[in-house]
Amino acid sequence: MAEDGNGKREVNPEAKEHWRKGNSLFESSKFAEAIAEFGEAVEIDPEYSDAYFNRALAERITHKYEEAKADLQKVMELEPKSPDAPLLYGDMAEASNDLVGAKYWYEKSLSIDPNYSEAKNRLEHIDSLMHVDLSNTGTLPGLSQQVQKQIQKPEEEKEVIEEGQIKKLQFYKSNVKFDSVIGLSKVRTYLHDNVVLAIQHPELFKKYGKELGLGLLLYGPPGTGKTYTVNAIAGEAGANVLIAQINQIVDMYTGNTEKNLHAIFDQARKNPPCIIFFDELDALGVKRGGGGGNESSSMRLAVNQFLVEMNGVQSNPEGIFVIGATNQPWDIDPALKRSGRFGDSVYIAPPKYKDRKSLFELYTKNKPRSGLSYGRLARATTGYSPADIKRVCDKAAMRPLLHEYQYKKERKLTMNDMLAVLKDKDSSGSSLDEWYSMVKKDVISKTETQIVDGKKQEIVKEGKLDPQEKILYKAMIKDIKRNTSPTKIRIKKLMRWFALHFF
């Protein structure tokens, strides 16, 4: 191994040139090209740890977690005393909602560098989510031996699923509270009164003849915070939560899907008060009678089983709250939306100007920053969802992060970083613009001109919603109509353009 006069390994000059090109592409958010350049660097110099690490950063941003993990393992082999690779490993675990794994890697990073502030902050955040009491010393208090073993082995499975059948799901506890939910004040009041109070004070509901269970549908555009709102309900109420993932429930073998649904409801009944959360409910509770193939037949059976389980909750609702979330409520079987099942519905709307300002403050408060104009950023993101805004903040933060890693000198997050990301259409933009355009044809009637017997006739084609659904989902329909009107589209584009280039 060649070393310079200071004992540091010399990097192949050609490899370093590819590394520099990769950094430049990374800062321009051209991650695929950056990955290719870092790959060229390690091909030329297989012990170039900085190139492996920077490639892992780009792979993490593009959600290529397995490739990123392989590169980080190489970094840890080449530089076992570097705290950066364990930190990034923990970041990916946290992004995958693996809190135990994230804790393990952040602690590993701190064991290498006890003064690493980023690892400390991340670990404190994870501890708060896991309800860990750090006031004691020695082993982690408040955690069972089983959980402490998971910290040593973060890859251990938490659920028990055998041959496509759910035997047991891990209960989830949330530390999120309503005060961290931006906007949605009416929604929070409704959820507090109808869900949180019923869990915390069941005696009041019994006294006034109210049921201690609820079927609730949260609906709205993607990325507006439906899942986060469920976390807040769970955190406020202190209830057990079962997250019913569609990919775990639906199985290719006949009968397994129905058995999985029964297993989830059965586990909830044995552990009240409990919230069962179904994300993307439309994928499981799809309307029956739409087709005739094997897949349609199996999904009809799944919906029938769903109705059986919901009827069980309705007849014995002691502390079982079933909450579904969907972007497309019109695709859910009508029988599931009747009273006593998912009869109540709450619209989770995109954030307004004031809420977007608060979201930018929230997503940048734990980052070194300087001179951010939250009002300008809120105007530049007219029509963006909370998920879009979080993505902008995360991508902008990578610019000073990479600068600090490369030059070993802190550079704060600035408006230039934020605007650079917002101006790059390949890495920014509103996901809602395309979504509104896509669903418009599903919910709004349109007039088409056809030639019948040589004569023009205008035919009105109705959307998927029946008259009752049009009343039920009128807030969402209003949003879709407004955001697909040519005038509204022009106004949004104009506001964004002015905010990006002038003020």
N, C-alpha and C positions, 0 to 999 in steps of 0.2 A: 504493500500500500504506500503510495507516494505521499509525503508530508511536506508542508512548507516549513519555514524557519521557526514558526511558533508551535510546531507539533500538530497543526490542524491538517487534516487530509486535503490534498489538492483535488479539485474537481476538473474533469476533462473539459477543456475550453469549448469544444463543440457541444457537449452536453449542456454546459452552462448557457450557451446561446439559445438552445431550445427551451431551457427553463425560463429565460428572460422573455422569449416570445410567448410562452404559455402564460406568464404573469400578465403581460399586456392584454392578451385575449381574455383572460379571466376578469380583469378590471373593466373590460368592455362587455362583460356578461356573455361572451361567446364561449360557453363552457365546453361544448363538444370539441371545438377546435383547440381549446386550452388542454383538454385531456389528451388529445393526440400529440401535442407538443411535449407535454410532460412524459408521455410514453416514449417518445423519441429520445428524451434525455436519459431515461433509465435503461433504454436499450443500449445506448452508447456507454453509460456508466452505471452498472447494476448496483452500486453502493451509494448512489446519490440520494440521500435520505430526504433532502428538501424537495426534490422532484416527486418522490413518492407521496410526501405529505400534501403538497399542493394539488397533486392529482386526486388525492382522497378528498380534499376540500371541494373540488369541482364535482366529484362523484356524489358527495353528500348532498350538494345543492340540487343535483339532477336526480336525486332519490335512487342512485345506484349503490345501495347500502352494502351489498355483498362485495362488490369490487372495492369500495372504500375501506371495508374492514380488512381485506387482504393487503391493501397498501399500508394500512396502519400497523398491521402485524409486522410488515417489513421494516417500518420506521422504528418500531419498538425493539426489533432485533439489532438494527444498526445503531440506534441511540437510546439505550435502555434508561438513561437518566433524563430524557426529555419528557416534560409533563404535558406537552401539547397533544401527542397522539392519544393518551388515555382520555383527555378532555373531549376531543372530537368523537371518540368512541362513545363516551357518555352522552354527548349531544345527540347522536343517532339513536341511542337507546331511549332517551327522553322523547324524541320525535315519534318513536314507535309506541309511546305510552308504557314503556317498560321501566317503571320507576325504580324497581329493585336493581336492574342492570345499570341504570344511570348512576345510582348511588355508588355502586361498586366501583365504577370507572372514575367518578369524580374523587372518591376517596383515594384511589390509586394515584391520580394526578397529584393530589395534595401530599401523599406520602413521599413523592419525589421532590416536590417544591412546596413546603408548608406555607409559604407566603404568596402563593399564586392566587391573586384576588378573584379572577374569573372562576376558578374551580371552587373557591370558598362560596361565592355568590350562588353558583349553580347548586352546590350541595345544600345550602340553606333553603333554597327554593324547593328542592326535592324533599328535604326533611319536613317542611311545612305541609307538603301535599300528603305525606305518609303519616302525619300526626306523630312524629318522633319527638320525644321529650329529651332534649340535649342537656338538660340541667344536671343529670347524673353522670357518673364516670363509669369506666369499665365497659362492659358489653352494652349494646343499645337497649335502653329500657323501654318498656311498653311494647316490645316486639316479641312474638312467640319464637321458640327455638326453630320452628319450621321456616319462618320468614328470615331469621338470621342465617340459616343455611342457604337460603336463596340469594342472600347478599354475597355469599362466598361463591355461589354457583349461579350466576344470573341467567344462564341459558336454560335452567330447569323449567319445565312446562308447568303452568299454573292450572290449566283445565284438564279434565279427564274426558277424553273422547276416544272411543274404541270402535274401530271398523265403521266409522261414519255415524256412530250414535253417541250423543251427549250423555255422559254419566254424571258429570258435575261441572259447574262453572264457578269461577272465582268471583266472590263478592267484591264489589268495588266501593270504596269510600272516597268521598270528595271533600276537599278543603275549600272549594270555591263558594263564595257567598253572593247574595244578590247585589251587594254594594259594588261588586266588580263587574257587574253586567252593565254595559254602556247603553244608555237610553232605555226604551221599552218599559217605561214607568207603569203604564196600565197593565201590561203583561205581567210584570213582577207582582203587582197588587193582586191580580186574579190568581196567580199561582200560589202566592202566600196564603190567601184566604181559602182556597179550595184543596190544596195539596199539603202544604207545610203545616197548617193548623190541624188538619185531620190526622196527621202523623204525630204531632207533638201533643195535641189535646183531644184524644178520641172521646173522652167523657163528655165534652161539649157537644160533639156531633151526635152522640147517642142520645143525649138529653133532648135535643131538638129534632130527633128522628132523621138525621142525615146519615147517608151511607158512608162507611169508612173505606171506600175504595173508589177508583175513578179510572175511566178510559179517556185519554186525552190525546188529541192529534195536534202536533205543532207543524205548521206548514208555512212555506215561504221560499223565496229564491235560494239557490245554493250559496253557502258561505256566509249566511247572515247571523249565525250563532245559535242554531237550534240545539245542537249537541251541548254547547257551552251552557245554555239555559238549563238543560237537564242536570248538568253537573252542579249548577247553583241550587236547584231544587233539593238535590241530594245533600249538598253541604249545609243548607239551612235546616233541613229536617233531621239530619244525622241518620238517615235511613240506609239500609242495605240496598245496593243497586246491582242488578243483573243486566249486563249489556249483551243483548241477543244479536249476534252478528249473523247476517244472512248467509255468508259463506260457510258458517258452522252448522246452520240449521238445515239448509237444503242439501240433500244427498241424492246421488244418482240411483240408489237402490230403492225399490218400491217399499213404502212404509216407514223408512227411516226418518223422512222429513216430519211426518206426523208424530213419531215417537220422540223426536228432538223437541218439538213444540211442547208436548206433554211433560217432558223432563224438566224444561225450564219453568213452566207454571207450577209443577209439583214442588220444585226446590223453593220457589217463592212462597208457596202456601205454608211450608214448614218453617219459614224464617221471616214472619212479619215483624214490623212493617217493612215492606219491600217494594222497590220500584223496578219494573221490568221495562227496559228501553229498547225499542225496535227502531233502528235507523234505516232509512230508505224503505219504509214500510210498503211502498207501492210495488217493490220487487217481490215481496212475499204475499201481500194481500191483494194480488192483481185481480181485476174484474173477471168473473167467470163467464163462460159462454162466448168467448171471443175466438175460439179456434178448436180444431179437432185432433191435433197430433198428440203424441205421447206426452210431450212436455206440457201441453194445455191440460191434459187429463191429470197429470201428477200435481200440477199447481192448483187445480180445482179441489183435489183431495186435501191439499195443504190448507186452502182457505176454509174448507169445511171443518178441519181439525181446529183451526184458529177460532172459528165461531163456537165450537164446543167448549174450548178452554175459556173464552171470554164469557160464555153463558155461566160457566162455573164460578167465575169471579163475580158476576152479577148476582148470583143466588147466594153466594157466601163471600161478601166483599171485605172481610176483616183485614184491613191494612194492606191490600194489594193494589198498587197503582200501575196501570199499564199505559205507557206513553210511547207514541209513535211519532216519527218525524218523516217528512216527505217534501220533495220539491214539486211533486205532481199529484195533488190530492184527487184529481179527476180520474186517475188510473186505479184507485183503490176500490175494491168491491163494495157496492152500496150497503150490503148487509153488515159490513164491519163498521160502518159509520152511523148506524142506528143508535138510539138512546140506550145507555147501559153498556155499550161497547166503546167505540171511539166517537161517542156522541158529542162531546165538547171539542171545540177546535179553537186554536189561537194562532193568529197570523204574526209571524216574525218578519217584520219589514226591514228593508235596507236602511242603513243609517242616514240621518239627515246631516246638514252642515255642522251643527253643534256637536253631534255624536262623532262625526269623522275627526273633528279636532281632538276630542277626548281620546279617540282610538290611537291617533298618532302620538299623543302624550303617553298613553299606556304602553305602547309597543316600543317606545324609545327611552322610557324613564330609567331603565337599568343599563343603558349604554352610555359610554363617554360621548357627550354631544356638545355642540356649540352653535348658537345663532339660528336655531330651527324656527321657522315661521309656521306655526301650526295652522293658522288661518289660510295662508297661501296653499299649504299642502292639502287642506280640506277642499279648497276650491278646485285644485288641480285633480282631485279624485272624485268629482261629482259623478254619482252613479256607481261608485265602487262599493263592494261588499267589505265587511270586516276582514274576511279571509284575504281579499285582494290587498287591503292596506297592510296587514301583517306581512304578506309576501314582499311588498315594497320595502318595508322597514328592514326585514331580514336580509334582503339582497343588498340594500344600501349599506348595511352594517358590515358586510363582507369586504367592502372596499378599504375602510380604515383598519379592519382586522388584518387583512393581508399585508397592508403597508407596515403595520407594527411588527408582524412576523418577519417580514423581509428585511426591514431596516432597524429592528429592535428599538424603535422609538414610537411612543404613542402619538396617534393622530386622531382627533375627535371626529365623530360623525357630523357632517355639515349639510347645509342646504344643497351645495353642489353635488354631494353624493346622492341625496334624495332625488334631485331633479334629473341627474344623469340616468337613474333607473327609470323614472317616470317617462322620460323622453325616448327610452329604448323600447320600442313596441314589441320586440321579441321577448323581453323579459318582464314586461309590465302590461298595463291595460286592464280594463274591467271585464271580468268573466260574466257579468250580468248582461252586458250589451248583447252578446251572442245568445245567451239563454233566453232573454226576452223575445228576440227574433225567432228563436226556435219554437217556443211554446205558443206563440201568437196564434198559429193555425189550429192549435188544440182547443183553445178556449173562446175564440172570437169568431162569430159567424162571418162569412165572406160571400160576396156575390160574384158568380162566374157567368160569363156569356158563352152559350153553346148554340150550335146550329142544329136545329131540328126541322126536318122536311124543308130545308132551304131557307128557314126563317130563324132569325136571331131570337133567342130566349134567355132571359136572365134567371138564373137558378141560385137560390140562397142556400148555402151549405152551412149548417149549424156546427158549432164546435162540440167537444165531447161532453160539456156540462149540461145537465138537465136543469129545468127552471129552479128547482130547490137548491141545487149546488151553486147556481149563479147568485142566489141570495146569500148562501152560506159563505162563499169565498169572494164576496164582492170587493173586499179590500185588495185582494191580490189581483183580481181581474182589472180593477181600476189602475193599479200600478202597471200591469202589462200593457194596457191600452195607452196609458200616458207615455210609457217609455218606448213604445214602438211607433209613436206618431212622428212624422217627418219634422214637425216644428220642435218637439222636445229633443229629438236626436241632434238637430242643428244647434240648439241652445247648449246642450251638454258639451258638444265638441268645442263650441266657441268659448265657454267658461274655462274648460281645461286648457285650451290653447293660450288664453290670456294669462292664466295663472302660471303656466309654465314659462312664458317668455317675458312677462312684464311685472306682475305683482302677485 
